[in-house]
Amino acid sequence: MPIIKVIIPAYNEEDSIANVINDIPKIVNEIIVVNNNSNDDTAKNATNAGATVLTETRKGYGYACLKGMDYIANQSIKPEIIVFLDGDYSDYPEELTKLVQPIINDNIDLVIGARVKQLRESNSMTPQQVFGNWLATFLMKLIYGARFTDLGPFRAIKYQKLVDLHMEDKTYGWTVEMQLKALKQKLSYIEVPVKYKQRIGVSKVSGTLKGSIFAGFKILGWIFKYSIKK
């Protein structure tokens, strides 16, 4: 088996983080939880569940992901595959094996866990999330000919391909930046349908009007930025 590492950005996920860690398949070599300036017991509960816990005091999903990548970059033995997973228990961590399979068996570079409607629990995605995903992927198809249907955070990618993307977004544009750069660099990609349920706690992004608007602007900003460069 290839070396697989999981990066989990986490902000105030004390009630869910242990569940996420415990459900991750044993094929994973290291689970890295990036405590993104939480003011609860997220770090403690993640440590007790067996994860490596890093601290990133700058708030932002991208900041947390970059912290995890920096930690891995300084290890002597690098992984073959990186999996990104949220800490709110809305995904089914045991489906990680489905995400890494196309990379291992078919040499695919990037696999997105697509939260398809028929596998989503009722009300697990807000109307603004559903519309935002549709709009973003529609524009990506229109401008770039992409086949994406979701910007789902549950995803797997070859480690070296991830490094070569030179990721830079610090907040909500992380997922769409990865997909746009994958298109630009002509990486092979595929979507795998995954189940999705209501998260534990309130979303810090889609759960607030401010978060939803800011995330929308970031995502659209990345799409149009790359359409100019195209």
N, C-alpha and C positions, 0 to 999 in steps of 0.2 A: 504493500500500500504506500502511496505517496505521503509525504508529511503534510498534514492539514492543520491550519490554525484558524481559530474563530476570533473575530473582533466584535465586541458588543459595546457600543456607546451606551452609557446609562446615566440618566439624570433623575434622581429621586424615584428609583424603582425598587425600593426595599421590599415591597410586598410581592414582587414578581421575579426578581433576578435569580433567586435560588431555583425556582421552577424551571426557568429557561436553561440554566446550567445543567441541572439534573437530567433534563430530557435530551441533551445533546449526545448523539451516538459516540460510542467508545473509540471509533476509528479516528477521532480528533486527537491530535497530539498535545495541543495547548489551547485553553480558553482564556482569552484576554478581555477582561472587562475594564473599560476606561470610564472611571468615575468622573463625570463631567460637572464638577463643582456641586455635587449633591449636598443637601443639608439634613439628610436622614441616614439610615443605616445601610444604604446601598453597598458601600465598600465592605463593611463588616460582613454582611450576608453573602456577598460574592466570594469573599475570602473563605468563609466557613464552608461554602459549597465546593471549594477546590479550585477556583479560578485564580489566575494571575491578575492582580488589580493594579492599574496605573491611575494616576491622578492628573487630570487636565483642568486647570482652574478657569480657563477661558471658555465661556459657554458657547456651544455651537456643535452641531452634529459633525461637521467637517473637521473641526478642531480635534474632536475625540477620535475620529477615524485616523487622522494624520498622526496623532500621538501613538496609536497602536502600530501603525506602519513604521514609525521611527524606532520604536522598541524592537520590532522584528529586524529592521535593517542593521541593528547593532548586535544581532546574534550571530554566532559563528556558523551555525548550520541553518540555512534558509529553507522555508517550506516550499512545496510545489504549488499548493493551493491555499488561497485565503477565502474564508467565508465571512460575510457580514450579516449580522443578525441583530434585531432590536431586543431591548431588555424588558419589554412590556408584556411579553407572553401572548402577543396577538398571533404570532406565527406558531407553527408546530415544529420545534427544533429537530424532532426525530426525522423530519423530511429532508434533512441535510444530505442524507445518502442519495436522494433523488437529484439534488443539485450538483453534486460532485461527479455523479456517474457519467454524464456526457463528456466531462473533462478527462476522466480516467480512461473511458472506453473508446471515445470518438475524437479525442484530441481537440475538443471545442475550447475556445479561449475564455468565454464569458457566458455564464448561465444566470438568467434572471428568474426568480420565483414569481410567477404571474398569479396575482390574486383574482382568479376568474370568478365570475358571478355565481356560477353553480356550486362552487366550493367555499363561498364566503358565508359566514354566519350572518344572520339578519342584523342590520345596524352596526356591523363591525367596521364599516367605512362610512364616514360622513358624506353627505351629498357633495360638499365642496371637494373632498378627496376624489370621489368618483369622477366629477366633472373635470377637476384639474388633471387627473391621469389621462382622461379621454382627450382633452385639449392638447396636452403636451405630446402625447404619442401621435395624435393626428397631425400636428405640425411637423413632427420628426419624419413622419411618413411622407407628407407633402413636400417638404424641403429636401430631405436626404434620402428618401426611398426606404426608410427604416421599416422593420417588421415588428417593432416593439408594440406591446399593448399595455404595458404597465411600467411604473417606476419603482416597483417593489423593493424595499430595503433588504430583503432576504435574497442574497445572491452569492455566487461563487465565481472566482476568477483565478487564473494562473498567476502566481506571485510575480514572476518576472514581467508579465504583460501589464500587471497593475503598476509596477514600478515605472515601466516605460510610458505610462499615461501621464506621469508628472502631475498628479492630482493637486489641486490648489484651493478649491472652494472650502470655506471655513464654516458654513452654516447649512442652509437647507438645500443648496444646489448640488450637493455631493453626488446624489444618485444620477441625476440627469447629466452632470458633467462627465461621469464615468461612461455613460452610454453614448454621449456625443463624441467623446474622444475615441471610444472603441470603434465607432463608425468611421471617424477620420483616419484612424490607423488600420482600418480594414481588418479588424479582428473578427474571427468567427464567433458567432453568438447564437443562442437559442433560448427560448422561454420554456420553463417547465411549470405546469399548473400546480399550485400549492393551496392548501387549505388556509383559512384565515378566520380568526374569531375576535370577539370583543376583547380589547386590551384590559389589563388590570390598571385601574387608576384613570386619570384624565390626560389626554394627549396634550403635550406642550406646544404642538404645532396646530393640528386641525381642531383642537379643543378650544381654541381662542380665535376671535376675529382677527386680531393683530397678527397672530402666528400664521393663519391661513393666507392673509393678504401678503405678508412678507415672503412666505414660501412661494406663493404664486409668482410674484415679481422676480424672485431669484431664478426660478425654473424657466420662465419665459425669457429672462435676460440671457441665460446661457444659450438657449435655442437660437435667439436672434443674433447673438454675438457670433455664433458659429456660422449662421447663414450669411453674414457679411464676409467672413473669412473663406467661405466655400468657393 
